[in-house]
Amino acid sequence: MNQRFCIGLGAAVVTTILGTTSSSHAEQLSAVSQSSHTNHLVAQLVNEPSTALPSNSNQPPAQAIIVVPPPSPAQPGAVIAKVARHELEGNQAATLYVNNIPVLTFIGSREQSDSKNSPSEPFLRATQVAEKLNQLNLQHLDANSIVAIVNPACNCYTIKVGSEDLVQINGKTRLPETTKNFATDALQATNRLRYLMGNAPPLKELATAPNPPSPQVAPEATVRYQGTGIASWYGYESNGRESASGESFNENAMTAAHRTLPFGTKLRVTNLNNGRSVIVRINDRGPYVQGRIIDLSKGAAIELGMLDSGTAPVRLDVLGSLETAANRQ
């Protein structure tokens, strides 16, 4: 009996010691120890088909889990979203976890660096979404406001919180155990978020966003032909920084960067692949990639239907005179 008592006491002491170790490390281990069991559980909770990950799937290592704090991390239970950096089929990637359940995987390329001094692009995108989710958790989000839509503006699928876009589901962002169908990935990721953020019932189908308004077209009398070439777009990491004109860059505004046109110049940009047009204002310098003539904001790229492709052949029409634009600076 004394021997059993000593063994039990020793086990209690060991348990106490282990319990005083870093809670964040314990969370890291629990976050990545769930593979097929985790996904089977999610499938049951949100009425998904069971898509358990195989035992040899690309799970991120425990030490890669990074806690993303909300604005007020002191509140108990504030941090529900975390990010894990890893590789996926040789590409840089990051997986977003909510309450230790994998929800979204962000994918980059082999060339993108993922060092401590230069985080990869997928990690930055995942962290941005994690910060937003932690903030919404502090604000006691109504999970019923999380929906997924078919967005005709970009021919893609968007997860929204109320009227605000949270993330787009496409070739660079998808369900961790992808169904290889972006619409299905979007619906399943949305239902996971609805459950994990507030136990909201699952959605049965995607909603459809209203068609975007017709693009503004300037009177032909004010148009002066400028040229054609390849357009690209920028956003995400540039959002909020100071542009070359001194303005704060807004990825959703109808603006663009050009190497030589005066700040304030208005251009009608036409996507030669689909005929869609948008009017932008030059407030930044670039692009600095050979063969490209204009760098559009994310919002302008959405209007032109070139968000997923990244680049598109365009025609530029200058609206008004360059002298008038120069006088606005």
Secondary structure, DSSP 8 states (H G I E B T S, - for coil): -HHHHHHHHHHHHHHHHHHTS-HHHHHHHHHHS-SHHHHHHHHHHTT-------TTS----GGGEEE---S-TTSTT---EEEEEEEETTEEEEEEEETTEEEEEEE--TTS--SSSS--HHHHHHHHHHHHHHHHHHTT--GGGEEEEEETTTTEEEEEETTEEEEEEBTTEE-TT--S-HHHHHHHHHHHHHHHHH-----SS-EE-----------GGGEEEEEEEEEEEE-GGGTTSB-TTSSB--TTSSEEE-SSS-TT-EEEEEETTT--EEEEEEEE----STTEEEEEEHHHHHHHT-TTTSEEEEEEEEES-HHHHHHH-
